[in-house]
Amino acid sequence: MSRQTIQLLEAFDALPAEEKRVFTAEFFRRVVPFDSGPLDDEETAHAADAIFAMLDAEEDDARSR
């Protein structure tokens, strides 16, 4: 992974949850469809864990309002 990609990921990680959601939606609108090949089970599980953690954090934040 390039240093530039690492910096982008670090900047994304520093965003508040709502900005991450907005950024992700906009990013997917801009991505050109491509075949990245099959994902293995470990990659899929890691992605699912990250998504559920983000959703849990958003839900907890909404409850505290």
mmCIF file of the N, C-alpha and C atoms, coordinates in Angstrom:
data_MODEL
# 
_entry.id   MODEL 
# 
loop_
_atom_site.group_PDB 
_atom_site.id 
_atom_site.type_symbol 
_atom_site.label_atom_id 
_atom_site.label_alt_id 
_atom_site.label_comp_id 
_atom_site.label_asym_id 
_atom_site.label_entity_id 
_atom_site.label_seq_id 
_atom_site.pdbx_PDB_ins_code 
_atom_site.Cartn_x 
_atom_site.Cartn_y 
_atom_site.Cartn_z 
_atom_site.occupancy 
_atom_site.B_iso_or_equiv 
_atom_site.pdbx_formal_charge 
_atom_site.auth_seq_id 
_atom_site.auth_comp_id 
_atom_site.auth_asym_id 
_atom_site.auth_atom_id 
_atom_site.pdbx_PDB_model_num 
ATOM 1   N N  . MET A 1 1  ? 0.863   -1.174  0.000   1.00 0.00 ? 1  MET A N  1 
ATOM 2   C CA . MET A 1 1  ? 0.000   0.000   0.000   1.00 0.00 ? 1  MET A CA 1 
ATOM 3   C C  . MET A 1 1  ? 0.904   1.230   0.000   1.00 0.00 ? 1  MET A C  1 
ATOM 4   N N  . SER A 1 2  ? 0.539   2.211   -0.804  1.00 0.00 ? 2  SER A N  1 
ATOM 5   C CA . SER A 1 2  ? 1.359   3.419   -0.897  1.00 0.00 ? 2  SER A CA 1 
ATOM 6   C C  . SER A 1 2  ? 1.168   4.308   0.333   1.00 0.00 ? 2  SER A C  1 
ATOM 7   N N  . ARG A 1 3  ? 2.106   5.186   0.571   1.00 0.00 ? 3  ARG A N  1 
ATOM 8   C CA . ARG A 1 3  ? 2.020   6.133   1.690   1.00 0.00 ? 3  ARG A CA 1 
ATOM 9   C C  . ARG A 1 3  ? 0.801   7.043   1.513   1.00 0.00 ? 3  ARG A C  1 
ATOM 10  N N  . GLN A 1 4  ? 0.519   7.421   0.275   1.00 0.00 ? 4  GLN A N  1 
ATOM 11  C CA . GLN A 1 4  ? -0.631  8.274   -0.004  1.00 0.00 ? 4  GLN A CA 1 
ATOM 12  C C  . GLN A 1 4  ? -1.937  7.580   0.378   1.00 0.00 ? 4  GLN A C  1 
ATOM 13  N N  . THR A 1 5  ? -2.047  6.297   0.073   1.00 0.00 ? 5  THR A N  1 
ATOM 14  C CA . THR A 1 5  ? -3.240  5.539   0.439   1.00 0.00 ? 5  THR A CA 1 
ATOM 15  C C  . THR A 1 5  ? -3.365  5.436   1.954   1.00 0.00 ? 5  THR A C  1 
ATOM 16  N N  . ILE A 1 6  ? -2.263  5.186   2.626   1.00 0.00 ? 6  ILE A N  1 
ATOM 17  C CA . ILE A 1 6  ? -2.265  5.110   4.091   1.00 0.00 ? 6  ILE A CA 1 
ATOM 18  C C  . ILE A 1 6  ? -2.729  6.433   4.688   1.00 0.00 ? 6  ILE A C  1 
ATOM 19  N N  . GLN A 1 7  ? -2.262  7.549   4.132   1.00 0.00 ? 7  GLN A N  1 
ATOM 20  C CA . GLN A 1 7  ? -2.678  8.860   4.629   1.00 0.00 ? 7  GLN A CA 1 
ATOM 21  C C  . GLN A 1 7  ? -4.177  9.081   4.427   1.00 0.00 ? 7  GLN A C  1 
ATOM 22  N N  . LEU A 1 8  ? -4.701  8.662   3.287   1.00 0.00 ? 8  LEU A N  1 
ATOM 23  C CA . LEU A 1 8  ? -6.141  8.778   3.049   1.00 0.00 ? 8  LEU A CA 1 
ATOM 24  C C  . LEU A 1 8  ? -6.937  7.968   4.071   1.00 0.00 ? 8  LEU A C  1 
ATOM 25  N N  . LEU A 1 9  ? -6.490  6.749   4.326   1.00 0.00 ? 9  LEU A N  1 
ATOM 26  C CA . LEU A 1 9  ? -7.180  5.902   5.297   1.00 0.00 ? 9  LEU A CA 1 
ATOM 27  C C  . LEU A 1 9  ? -7.110  6.482   6.709   1.00 0.00 ? 9  LEU A C  1 
ATOM 28  N N  . GLU A 1 10 ? -5.965  7.031   7.071   1.00 0.00 ? 10 GLU A N  1 
ATOM 29  C CA . GLU A 1 10 ? -5.823  7.644   8.394   1.00 0.00 ? 10 GLU A CA 1 
ATOM 30  C C  . GLU A 1 10 ? -6.731  8.863   8.525   1.00 0.00 ? 10 GLU A C  1 
ATOM 31  N N  . ALA A 1 11 ? -6.827  9.659   7.462   1.00 0.00 ? 11 ALA A N  1 
ATOM 32  C CA . ALA A 1 11 ? -7.715  10.823  7.488   1.00 0.00 ? 11 ALA A CA 1 
ATOM 33  C C  . ALA A 1 11 ? -9.171  10.380  7.610   1.00 0.00 ? 11 ALA A C  1 
ATOM 34  N N  . PHE A 1 12 ? -9.538  9.319   6.891   1.00 0.00 ? 12 PHE A N  1 
ATOM 35  C CA . PHE A 1 12 ? -10.890 8.784   6.988   1.00 0.00 ? 12 PHE A CA 1 
ATOM 36  C C  . PHE A 1 12 ? -11.180 8.321   8.412   1.00 0.00 ? 12 PHE A C  1 
ATOM 37  N N  . ASP A 1 13 ? -10.245 7.588   9.014   1.00 0.00 ? 13 ASP A N  1 
ATOM 38  C CA . ASP A 1 13 ? -10.435 7.087   10.380  1.00 0.00 ? 13 ASP A CA 1 
ATOM 39  C C  . ASP A 1 13 ? -10.644 8.216   11.381  1.00 0.00 ? 13 ASP A C  1 
ATOM 40  N N  . ALA A 1 14 ? -10.090 9.387   11.106  1.00 0.00 ? 14 ALA A N  1 
ATOM 41  C CA . ALA A 1 14 ? -10.196 10.520  12.028  1.00 0.00 ? 14 ALA A CA 1 
ATOM 42  C C  . ALA A 1 14 ? -11.526 11.268  11.903  1.00 0.00 ? 14 ALA A C  1 
ATOM 43  N N  . LEU A 1 15 ? -12.306 10.974  10.872  1.00 0.00 ? 15 LEU A N  1 
ATOM 44  C CA . LEU A 1 15 ? -13.579 11.663  10.668  1.00 0.00 ? 15 LEU A CA 1 
ATOM 45  C C  . LEU A 1 15 ? -14.626 11.217  11.689  1.00 0.00 ? 15 LEU A C  1 
ATOM 46  N N  . PRO A 1 16 ? -15.556 12.114  12.022  1.00 0.00 ? 16 PRO A N  1 
ATOM 47  C CA . PRO A 1 16 ? -16.704 11.697  12.837  1.00 0.00 ? 16 PRO A CA 1 
ATOM 48  C C  . PRO A 1 16 ? -17.562 10.705  12.041  1.00 0.00 ? 16 PRO A C  1 
ATOM 49  N N  . ALA A 1 17 ? -18.357 9.915   12.728  1.00 0.00 ? 17 ALA A N  1 
ATOM 50  C CA . ALA A 1 17 ? -19.145 8.853   12.094  1.00 0.00 ? 17 ALA A CA 1 
ATOM 51  C C  . ALA A 1 17 ? -20.020 9.370   10.959  1.00 0.00 ? 17 ALA A C  1 
ATOM 52  N N  . GLU A 1 18 ? -20.689 10.494  11.155  1.00 0.00 ? 18 GLU A N  1 
ATOM 53  C CA . GLU A 1 18 ? -21.570 11.019  10.105  1.00 0.00 ? 18 GLU A CA 1 
ATOM 54  C C  . GLU A 1 18 ? -20.777 11.413  8.864   1.00 0.00 ? 18 GLU A C  1 
ATOM 55  N N  . GLU A 1 19 ? -19.615 12.007  9.046   1.00 0.00 ? 19 GLU A N  1 
ATOM 56  C CA . GLU A 1 19 ? -18.773 12.370  7.900   1.00 0.00 ? 19 GLU A CA 1 
ATOM 57  C C  . GLU A 1 19 ? -18.250 11.130  7.187   1.00 0.00 ? 19 GLU A C  1 
ATOM 58  N N  . LYS A 1 20 ? -17.963 10.071  7.940   1.00 0.00 ? 20 LYS A N  1 
ATOM 59  C CA . LYS A 1 20 ? -17.556 8.813   7.310   1.00 0.00 ? 20 LYS A CA 1 
ATOM 60  C C  . LYS A 1 20 ? -18.669 8.284   6.416   1.00 0.00 ? 20 LYS A C  1 
ATOM 61  N N  . ARG A 1 21 ? -19.901 8.365   6.897   1.00 0.00 ? 21 ARG A N  1 
ATOM 62  C CA . ARG A 1 21 ? -21.041 7.894   6.115   1.00 0.00 ? 21 ARG A CA 1 
ATOM 63  C C  . ARG A 1 21 ? -21.194 8.702   4.833   1.00 0.00 ? 21 ARG A C  1 
ATOM 64  N N  . VAL A 1 22 ? -21.114 10.026  4.961   1.00 0.00 ? 22 VAL A N  1 
ATOM 65  C CA . VAL A 1 22 ? -21.249 10.908  3.800   1.00 0.00 ? 22 VAL A CA 1 
ATOM 66  C C  . VAL A 1 22 ? -20.119 10.660  2.809   1.00 0.00 ? 22 VAL A C  1 
ATOM 67  N N  . PHE A 1 23 ? -18.894 10.561  3.326   1.00 0.00 ? 23 PHE A N  1 
ATOM 68  C CA . PHE A 1 23 ? -17.742 10.322  2.455   1.00 0.00 ? 23 PHE A CA 1 
ATOM 69  C C  . PHE A 1 23 ? -17.882 8.999   1.718   1.00 0.00 ? 23 PHE A C  1 
ATOM 70  N N  . THR A 1 24 ? -18.262 7.955   2.441   1.00 0.00 ? 24 THR A N  1 
ATOM 71  C CA . THR A 1 24 ? -18.377 6.630   1.834   1.00 0.00 ? 24 THR A CA 1 
ATOM 72  C C  . THR A 1 24 ? -19.413 6.620   0.727   1.00 0.00 ? 24 THR A C  1 
ATOM 73  N N  . ALA A 1 25 ? -20.554 7.248   0.956   1.00 0.00 ? 25 ALA A N  1 
ATOM 74  C CA . ALA A 1 25 ? -21.589 7.315   -0.076  1.00 0.00 ? 25 ALA A CA 1 
ATOM 75  C C  . ALA A 1 25 ? -21.068 8.046   -1.310  1.00 0.00 ? 25 ALA A C  1 
ATOM 76  N N  . GLU A 1 26 ? -20.381 9.155   -1.104  1.00 0.00 ? 26 GLU A N  1 
ATOM 77  C CA . GLU A 1 26 ? -19.845 9.919   -2.236  1.00 0.00 ? 26 GLU A CA 1 
ATOM 78  C C  . GLU A 1 26 ? -18.736 9.146   -2.948  1.00 0.00 ? 26 GLU A C  1 
ATOM 79  N N  . PHE A 1 27 ? -17.894 8.478   -2.193  1.00 0.00 ? 27 PHE A N  1 
ATOM 80  C CA . PHE A 1 27 ? -16.819 7.680   -2.783  1.00 0.00 ? 27 PHE A CA 1 
ATOM 81  C C  . PHE A 1 27 ? -17.391 6.605   -3.704  1.00 0.00 ? 27 PHE A C  1 
ATOM 82  N N  . PHE A 1 28 ? -18.409 5.891   -3.229  1.00 0.00 ? 28 PHE A N  1 
ATOM 83  C CA . PHE A 1 28 ? -19.004 4.829   -4.046  1.00 0.00 ? 28 PHE A CA 1 
ATOM 84  C C  . PHE A 1 28 ? -19.690 5.378   -5.296  1.00 0.00 ? 28 PHE A C  1 
ATOM 85  N N  . ARG A 1 29 ? -20.180 6.608   -5.233  1.00 0.00 ? 29 ARG A N  1 
ATOM 86  C CA . ARG A 1 29 ? -20.764 7.209   -6.433  1.00 0.00 ? 29 ARG A CA 1 
ATOM 87  C C  . ARG A 1 29 ? -19.694 7.474   -7.498  1.00 0.00 ? 29 ARG A C  1 
ATOM 88  N N  . ARG A 1 30 ? -18.458 7.680   -7.063  1.00 0.00 ? 30 ARG A N  1 
ATOM 89  C CA . ARG A 1 30 ? -17.381 8.034   -7.993  1.00 0.00 ? 30 ARG A CA 1 
ATOM 90  C C  . ARG A 1 30 ? -16.571 6.842   -8.487  1.00 0.00 ? 30 ARG A C  1 
ATOM 91  N N  . VAL A 1 31 ? -16.648 5.726   -7.817  1.00 0.00 ? 31 VAL A N  1 
ATOM 92  C CA . VAL A 1 31 ? -15.828 4.572   -8.162  1.00 0.00 ? 31 VAL A CA 1 
ATOM 93  C C  . VAL A 1 31 ? -16.310 3.957   -9.476  1.00 0.00 ? 31 VAL A C  1 
ATOM 94  N N  . VAL A 1 32 ? -15.359 3.704   -10.343 1.00 0.00 ? 32 VAL A N  1 
ATOM 95  C CA . VAL A 1 32 ? -15.674 3.026   -11.599 1.00 0.00 ? 32 VAL A CA 1 
ATOM 96  C C  . VAL A 1 32 ? -15.846 1.548   -11.293 1.00 0.00 ? 32 VAL A C  1 
ATOM 97  N N  . PRO A 1 33 ? -16.905 0.934   -11.778 1.00 0.00 ? 33 PRO A N  1 
ATOM 98  C CA . PRO A 1 33 ? -17.084 -0.498  -11.516 1.00 0.00 ? 33 PRO A CA 1 
ATOM 99  C C  . PRO A 1 33 ? -15.885 -1.307  -12.029 1.00 0.00 ? 33 PRO A C  1 
ATOM 100 N N  . PHE A 1 34 ? -15.422 -2.215  -11.215 1.00 0.00 ? 34 PHE A N  1 
ATOM 101 C CA . PHE A 1 34 ? -14.322 -3.084  -11.621 1.00 0.00 ? 34 PHE A CA 1 
ATOM 102 C C  . PHE A 1 34 ? -14.441 -4.409  -10.881 1.00 0.00 ? 34 PHE A C  1 
ATOM 103 N N  . ASP A 1 35 ? -13.817 -5.418  -11.429 1.00 0.00 ? 35 ASP A N  1 
ATOM 104 C CA . ASP A 1 35 ? -13.835 -6.739  -10.807 1.00 0.00 ? 35 ASP A CA 1 
ATOM 105 C C  . ASP A 1 35 ? -12.583 -6.895  -9.966  1.00 0.00 ? 35 ASP A C  1 
ATOM 106 N N  . SER A 1 36 ? -12.750 -6.854  -8.666  1.00 0.00 ? 36 SER A N  1 
ATOM 107 C CA . SER A 1 36 ? -11.598 -6.975  -7.774  1.00 0.00 ? 36 SER A CA 1 
ATOM 108 C C  . SER A 1 36 ? -11.278 -8.426  -7.448  1.00 0.00 ? 36 SER A C  1 
ATOM 109 N N  . GLY A 1 37 ? -12.054 -9.325  -8.017  1.00 0.00 ? 37 GLY A N  1 
ATOM 110 C CA . GLY A 1 37 ? -11.837 -10.737 -7.721  1.00 0.00 ? 37 GLY A CA 1 
ATOM 111 C C  . GLY A 1 37 ? -12.582 -11.126 -6.465  1.00 0.00 ? 37 GLY A C  1 
ATOM 112 N N  . PRO A 1 38 ? -12.575 -12.397 -6.160  1.00 0.00 ? 38 PRO A N  1 
ATOM 113 C CA . PRO A 1 38 ? -13.311 -12.864 -4.980  1.00 0.00 ? 38 PRO A CA 1 
ATOM 114 C C  . PRO A 1 38 ? -12.634 -12.441 -3.678  1.00 0.00 ? 38 PRO A C  1 
ATOM 115 N N  . LEU A 1 39 ? -13.456 -12.176 -2.678  1.00 0.00 ? 39 LEU A N  1 
ATOM 116 C CA . LEU A 1 39 ? -12.947 -11.877 -1.334  1.00 0.00 ? 39 LEU A CA 1 
ATOM 117 C C  . LEU A 1 39 ? -12.877 -13.184 -0.559  1.00 0.00 ? 39 LEU A C  1 
ATOM 118 N N  . ASP A 1 40 ? -11.832 -13.320 0.250   1.00 0.00 ? 40 ASP A N  1 
ATOM 119 C CA . ASP A 1 40 ? -11.781 -14.522 1.071   1.00 0.00 ? 40 ASP A CA 1 
ATOM 120 C C  . ASP A 1 40 ? -12.588 -14.300 2.349   1.00 0.00 ? 40 ASP A C  1 
ATOM 121 N N  . ASP A 1 41 ? -12.817 -15.363 3.078   1.00 0.00 ? 41 ASP A N  1 
ATOM 122 C CA . ASP A 1 41 ? -13.667 -15.298 4.274   1.00 0.00 ? 41 ASP A CA 1 
ATOM 123 C C  . ASP A 1 41 ? -13.133 -14.315 5.306   1.00 0.00 ? 41 ASP A C  1 
ATOM 124 N N  . GLU A 1 42 ? -11.816 -14.247 5.463   1.00 0.00 ? 42 GLU A N  1 
ATOM 125 C CA . GLU A 1 42 ? -11.228 -13.343 6.455   1.00 0.00 ? 42 GLU A CA 1 
ATOM 126 C C  . GLU A 1 42 ? -11.495 -11.878 6.086   1.00 0.00 ? 42 GLU A C  1 
ATOM 127 N N  . GLU A 1 43 ? -11.366 -11.534 4.813   1.00 0.00 ? 43 GLU A N  1 
ATOM 128 C CA . GLU A 1 43 ? -11.642 -10.165 4.368   1.00 0.00 ? 43 GLU A CA 1 
ATOM 129 C C  . GLU A 1 43 ? -13.110 -9.811  4.575   1.00 0.00 ? 43 GLU A C  1 
ATOM 130 N N  . THR A 1 44 ? -13.982 -10.729 4.247   1.00 0.00 ? 44 THR A N  1 
ATOM 131 C CA . THR A 1 44 ? -15.413 -10.500 4.407   1.00 0.00 ? 44 THR A CA 1 
ATOM 132 C C  . THR A 1 44 ? -15.776 -10.326 5.882   1.00 0.00 ? 44 THR A C  1 
ATOM 133 N N  . ALA A 1 45 ? -15.238 -11.167 6.741   1.00 0.00 ? 45 ALA A N  1 
ATOM 134 C CA . ALA A 1 45 ? -15.520 -11.077 8.178   1.00 0.00 ? 45 ALA A CA 1 
ATOM 135 C C  . ALA A 1 45 ? -14.989 -9.763  8.754   1.00 0.00 ? 45 ALA A C  1 
ATOM 136 N N  . HIS A 1 46 ? -13.802 -9.354  8.333   1.00 0.00 ? 46 HIS A N  1 
ATOM 137 C CA . HIS A 1 46 ? -13.218 -8.096  8.826   1.00 0.00 ? 46 HIS A CA 1 
ATOM 138 C C  . HIS A 1 46 ? -14.092 -6.912  8.400   1.00 0.00 ? 46 HIS A C  1 
ATOM 139 N N  . ALA A 1 47 ? -14.533 -6.901  7.139   1.00 0.00 ? 47 ALA A N  1 
ATOM 140 C CA . ALA A 1 47 ? -15.382 -5.814  6.652   1.00 0.00 ? 47 ALA A CA 1 
ATOM 141 C C  . ALA A 1 47 ? -16.709 -5.783  7.409   1.00 0.00 ? 47 ALA A C  1 
ATOM 142 N N  . ALA A 1 48 ? -17.299 -6.934  7.639   1.00 0.00 ? 48 ALA A N  1 
ATOM 143 C CA . ALA A 1 48 ? -18.558 -7.003  8.385   1.00 0.00 ? 48 ALA A CA 1 
ATOM 144 C C  . ALA A 1 48 ? -18.378 -6.502  9.817   1.00 0.00 ? 48 ALA A C  1 
ATOM 145 N N  . ASP A 1 49 ? -17.293 -6.900  10.462  1.00 0.00 ? 49 ASP A N  1 
ATOM 146 C CA . ASP A 1 49 ? -17.020 -6.433  11.829  1.00 0.00 ? 49 ASP A CA 1 
ATOM 147 C C  . ASP A 1 49 ? -16.910 -4.919  11.871  1.00 0.00 ? 49 ASP A C  1 
ATOM 148 N N  . ALA A 1 50 ? -16.214 -4.344  10.905  1.00 0.00 ? 50 ALA A N  1 
ATOM 149 C CA . ALA A 1 50 ? -16.031 -2.896  10.869  1.00 0.00 ? 50 ALA A CA 1 
ATOM 150 C C  . ALA A 1 50 ? -17.360 -2.177  10.649  1.00 0.00 ? 50 ALA A C  1 
ATOM 151 N N  . ILE A 1 51 ? -18.176 -2.693  9.757   1.00 0.00 ? 51 ILE A N  1 
ATOM 152 C CA . ILE A 1 51 ? -19.473 -2.071  9.490   1.00 0.00 ? 51 ILE A CA 1 
ATOM 153 C C  . ILE A 1 51 ? -20.370 -2.154  10.713  1.00 0.00 ? 51 ILE A C  1 
ATOM 154 N N  . PHE A 1 52 ? -20.435 -3.322  11.360  1.00 0.00 ? 52 PHE A N  1 
ATOM 155 C CA . PHE A 1 52 ? -21.284 -3.457  12.543  1.00 0.00 ? 52 PHE A CA 1 
ATOM 156 C C  . PHE A 1 52 ? -20.791 -2.584  13.691  1.00 0.00 ? 52 PHE A C  1 
ATOM 157 N N  . ALA A 1 53 ? -19.489 -2.429  13.845  1.00 0.00 ? 53 ALA A N  1 
ATOM 158 C CA . ALA A 1 53 ? -18.955 -1.550  14.889  1.00 0.00 ? 53 ALA A CA 1 
ATOM 159 C C  . ALA A 1 53 ? -19.360 -0.103  14.623  1.00 0.00 ? 53 ALA A C  1 
ATOM 160 N N  . MET A 1 54 ? -19.295 0.312   13.363  1.00 0.00 ? 54 MET A N  1 
ATOM 161 C CA . MET A 1 54 ? -19.681 1.670   13.012  1.00 0.00 ? 54 MET A CA 1 
ATOM 162 C C  . MET A 1 54 ? -21.179 1.879   13.252  1.00 0.00 ? 54 MET A C  1 
ATOM 163 N N  . LEU A 1 55 ? -21.995 0.920   12.866  1.00 0.00 ? 55 LEU A N  1 
ATOM 164 C CA . LEU A 1 55 ? -23.440 1.034   13.083  1.00 0.00 ? 55 LEU A CA 1 
ATOM 165 C C  . LEU A 1 55 ? -23.781 1.054   14.573  1.00 0.00 ? 55 LEU A C  1 
ATOM 166 N N  . ASP A 1 56 ? -23.101 0.227   15.364  1.00 0.00 ? 56 ASP A N  1 
ATOM 167 C CA . ASP A 1 56 ? -23.323 0.236   16.815  1.00 0.00 ? 56 ASP A CA 1 
ATOM 168 C C  . ASP A 1 56 ? -22.965 1.587   17.410  1.00 0.00 ? 56 ASP A C  1 
ATOM 169 N N  . ALA A 1 57 ? -21.849 2.171   16.969  1.00 0.00 ? 57 ALA A N  1 
ATOM 170 C CA . ALA A 1 57 ? -21.425 3.473   17.477  1.00 0.00 ? 57 ALA A CA 1 
ATOM 171 C C  . ALA A 1 57 ? -22.453 4.543   17.115  1.00 0.00 ? 57 ALA A C  1 
ATOM 172 N N  . GLU A 1 58 ? -22.970 4.502   15.895  1.00 0.00 ? 58 GLU A N  1 
ATOM 173 C CA . GLU A 1 58 ? -23.989 5.457   15.478  1.00 0.00 ? 58 GLU A CA 1 
ATOM 174 C C  . GLU A 1 58 ? -25.264 5.290   16.304  1.00 0.00 ? 58 GLU A C  1 
ATOM 175 N N  . GLU A 1 59 ? -25.656 4.051   16.563  1.00 0.00 ? 59 GLU A N  1 
ATOM 176 C CA . GLU A 1 59 ? -26.846 3.789   17.358  1.00 0.00 ? 59 GLU A CA 1 
ATOM 177 C C  . GLU A 1 59 ? -26.666 4.283   18.782  1.00 0.00 ? 59 GLU A C  1 
ATOM 178 N N  . ASP A 1 60 ? -25.499 4.019   19.375  1.00 0.00 ? 60 ASP A N  1 
ATOM 179 C CA . ASP A 1 60 ? -25.217 4.496   20.730  1.00 0.00 ? 60 ASP A CA 1 
ATOM 180 C C  . ASP A 1 60 ? -25.225 6.013   20.790  1.00 0.00 ? 60 ASP A C  1 
ATOM 181 N N  . ASP A 1 61 ? -24.679 6.652   19.743  1.00 0.00 ? 61 ASP A N  1 
ATOM 182 C CA . ASP A 1 61 ? -24.650 8.115   19.684  1.00 0.00 ? 61 ASP A CA 1 
ATOM 183 C C  . ASP A 1 61 ? -26.071 8.665   19.605  1.00 0.00 ? 61 ASP A C  1 
ATOM 184 N N  . ALA A 1 62 ? -26.923 8.023   18.809  1.00 0.00 ? 62 ALA A N  1 
ATOM 185 C CA . ALA A 1 62 ? -28.303 8.483   18.668  1.00 0.00 ? 62 ALA A CA 1 
ATOM 186 C C  . ALA A 1 62 ? -29.071 8.337   19.988  1.00 0.00 ? 62 ALA A C  1 
ATOM 187 N N  . ARG A 1 63 ? -28.803 7.287   20.723  1.00 0.00 ? 63 ARG A N  1 
ATOM 188 C CA . ARG A 1 63 ? -29.488 7.076   22.007  1.00 0.00 ? 63 ARG A CA 1 
ATOM 189 C C  . ARG A 1 63 ? -29.099 8.131   23.033  1.00 0.00 ? 63 ARG A C  1 
ATOM 190 N N  . SER A 1 64 ? -27.854 8.634   22.955  1.00 0.00 ? 64 SER A N  1 
ATOM 191 C CA . SER A 1 64 ? -27.373 9.593   23.953  1.00 0.00 ? 64 SER A CA 1 
ATOM 192 C C  . SER A 1 64 ? -27.895 11.001  23.700  1.00 0.00 ? 64 SER A C  1 
ATOM 193 N N  . ARG A 1 65 ? -28.571 11.199  22.571  1.00 0.00 ? 65 ARG A N  1 
ATOM 194 C CA . ARG A 1 65 ? -29.090 12.554  22.273  1.00 0.00 ? 65 ARG A CA 1 
ATOM 195 C C  . ARG A 1 65 ? -30.363 12.821  22.981  1.00 0.00 ? 65 ARG A C  1 
# 
